[in-house]
Amino acid sequence: MGCCLFAIILAGAPRFALFIWYLFQTRYVSAAFNNLIWAFVGFFFLPWTTLMWVIVYPGGISLVNWIFLGIAFLVDMGTYFGGGKSGRERYAS
């Protein structure tokens, strides 16, 4: 039960951070996207990558920032595809 609660909180953390950031600094978040459609798509499907994009965008995107964006993207992909192997092992036995 505790593990599931932790997973739910962790899954909602970047979305909550983006929402709060948007409420208090709308201009800062809006500057990172050409239109808000990409922000909404990122909010729902790639929240860690979107949060990292908002963090690194104002200073310009350098090589180190691309590395951070890549790590955030891998975390998002791990959210979608990470449980496959453990699920197969659990159901196989």
Sequence and secondary structure as in RCSB ss.txt:
>XXXX:A:sequence
MGCCLFAIILAGAPRFALFIWYLFQTRYVSAAFNNLIWAFVGFFFLPWTTLMWVIVYPGGISLVNWIFLGIAFLV
DMGTYFGGGKSGRERYAS
>XXXX:A:secstr
 HHHHHHHHHHHHHHHHHHHHHHH HHHHHHT SSHHHHHHHHHH HHHHHHHHHHGGG   HHHHHHHHHHHHH
HHHHHHTTHHHHHHHHH 
